[in-house]
Amino acid sequence: MIRIPSFCIGKIIICSWLLFGVNTLSNAASLPVFEQVGTIIGPASSESTPFTIIESGSYLARITDLTFFPGSSFNTVALGISTSSFLLGSTFLVDPNTNDFASFIFSATPGKYFSSVLATCDGICSYGVNITAIPIPPAIGLFSLGLAGLVLISRRRQKSS
C-alpha cells in the first residue's frame, strides 16, 4: 500500500482545481458580454447603444459581420466604447471589403457603457459589434502555485541551515 503524505493531498486538490476549475471559469468569461447588430440605409449613420459590464477586467471590442446588400458597399466603419463622459477606446475600419475586422482592447469596471458606431455606406449595409471578456489564462494559477512552492522550499532550507 502506498501512503501519500498529508501535505501532498492538499497540493493535489489545489492543482486539480487550478487545472479544471479555472479553465471552466475562463471558458465562461469568453462568452460575449455585448452584441449589437445594426443596419445602415443611405449615406451615413451613427448609433449609440448602452450596455452594462458586471465584472472588472479587460475586454475585446470588435466590428464584425459586415454585410453588403446587392449594389451596396461600406465606405468606412468606426467603433468607440465610452462611459457617459470618457472615451475608453476606438477603432476605424478603412476598407471593410477586406474582412479584416477591426478590434481594440479596453479596461472596464462594473457600470454602464456605450457602444457607438459611425458608418458610411452606399446603399443598404449591416454590421455587428461584439464585446467579449478576455479570460485570465489558467497558467497564471499554476505559475502562482509553483512560485509559492519555491518560496516554501527556500524557507525550509533557510531554517535547516
C-alpha positions in Angstrom: 0.0 0.0 0.0 1.3 3.4 -1.0 1.0 6.2 1.6 0.6 9.7 0.4 1.8 12.4 2.9 -0.9 14.7 4.1 0.8 17.8 2.7 0.7 16.2 -0.8 -3.1 15.7 -0.7 -3.7 19.5 -0.3 -1.4 20.2 -3.3 -3.2 17.6 -5.4 -6.6 19.2 -4.6 -5.3 22.7 -5.4 -3.6 21.5 -8.7 -6.8 19.8 -9.8 -8.9 22.9 -9.0 -6.4 25.0 -11.0 -6.4 22.7 -13.9 -10.2 22.1 -14.1 -11.9 24.9 -12.1 -10.0 27.9 -13.5 -10.3 26.5 -17.0 -14.1 26.4 -16.6 -14.2 29.9 -15.4 -12.0 31.2 -18.3 -14.3 29.5 -20.8 -17.4 31.2 -19.3 -15.6 34.5 -19.4 -15.0 34.3 -23.2 -18.8 34.4 -23.8 -19.9 37.7 -25.4 -20.7 40.5 -22.9 -22.5 42.5 -25.5 -23.6 42.0 -29.1 -25.2 44.5 -31.4 -26.4 44.4 -35.0 -27.2 47.5 -37.0 -28.4 48.4 -40.5 -27.4 51.4 -42.5 -29.7 52.8 -45.2 -28.2 55.7 -47.1 -25.0 57.7 -47.0 -24.2 57.8 -43.2 -25.5 56.5 -39.9 -24.5 56.7 -36.3 -25.8 54.7 -33.4 -25.0 54.7 -29.7 -26.2 51.7 -27.7 -25.9 51.4 -23.9 -24.7 48.1 -22.3 -23.6 47.1 -18.8 -20.4 45.4 -17.6 -20.7 43.4 -14.4 -17.1 42.4 -13.7 -13.9 44.4 -13.8 -11.4 43.3 -16.4 -10.1 43.7 -19.9 -12.5 43.4 -22.8 -12.1 43.0 -26.6 -14.4 45.1 -28.8 -14.7 44.1 -32.5 -16.5 45.2 -35.6 -17.9 42.0 -37.1 -20.4 40.6 -39.7 -20.2 43.3 -42.4 -22.9 42.5 -44.9 -23.5 44.3 -48.2 -26.8 44.1 -50.0 -26.7 43.9 -53.8 -25.2 47.1 -55.3 -24.1 48.3 -51.8 -20.8 48.8 -50.2 -19.3 50.2 -47.0 -17.0 53.2 -47.2 -15.9 53.4 -43.6 -16.9 52.0 -40.2 -15.8 53.3 -36.8 -16.4 51.9 -33.3 -16.0 53.6 -30.0 -16.6 52.4 -26.4 -17.2 55.1 -23.8 -18.6 56.0 -20.4 -21.0 58.9 -20.3 -18.0 61.3 -20.3 -14.8 59.4 -21.3 -13.8 57.5 -24.5 -12.1 54.2 -23.5 -11.0 53.2 -27.0 -11.9 53.3 -30.6 -11.1 51.7 -33.9 -11.5 52.7 -37.5 -12.0 50.3 -40.4 -10.9 52.0 -43.6 -11.5 49.1 -46.0 -14.5 47.0 -44.9 -14.2 44.8 -48.0 -11.1 43.1 -46.7 -13.0 41.1 -43.9 -10.1 42.0 -41.6 -12.3 43.1 -38.7 -11.0 46.0 -36.6 -10.7 45.5 -32.9 -9.2 47.0 -29.7 -8.9 46.1 -26.0 -10.1 48.3 -23.2 -10.3 48.0 -19.4 -13.5 48.5 -17.5 -15.0 48.3 -14.1 -18.7 47.4 -13.4 -21.0 50.0 -14.8 -22.9 51.4 -17.8 -21.0 51.9 -21.1 -21.9 53.0 -24.6 -21.1 51.3 -27.9 -21.0 54.0 -30.6 -20.8 53.1 -34.3 -20.4 55.6 -37.2 -20.6 54.2 -40.7 -20.9 55.4 -44.2 -22.5 53.1 -46.8 -23.6 53.3 -50.4 -27.0 51.6 -50.3 -28.0 49.2 -47.6 -25.4 47.6 -45.3 -25.4 45.9 -41.9 -22.7 45.5 -39.3 -22.2 43.8 -35.9 -20.4 44.7 -32.7 -19.1 42.1 -30.4 -17.6 42.7 -26.9 -16.1 39.8 -25.0 -14.2 39.5 -21.8 -10.5 38.5 -22.1 -10.1 35.4 -19.8 -7.2 35.1 -17.4 -5.2 32.1 -18.5 -5.2 29.0 -16.2 -1.4 29.1 -16.4 -1.4 32.0 -14.0 -2.8 29.8 -11.3 -0.2 27.1 -12.0 2.6 29.7 -12.1 1.5 31.1 -8.7 1.3 27.6 -7.2 4.9 26.9 -8.4 6.2 30.2 -7.1 4.6 29.5 -3.7 6.2 26.1 -3.7 9.7 27.6 -4.4 9.2 30.1 -1.6 8.3 27.3 0.8 11.3 25.2 -0.2 13.7 28.1 0.2 12.3 28.9 3.7 12.7 25.3 4.8 16.3 25.3 3.5 17.0 28.5 5.4 15.5 27.1 8.7 17.6 23.9 8.4 20.8 25.8 7.8 
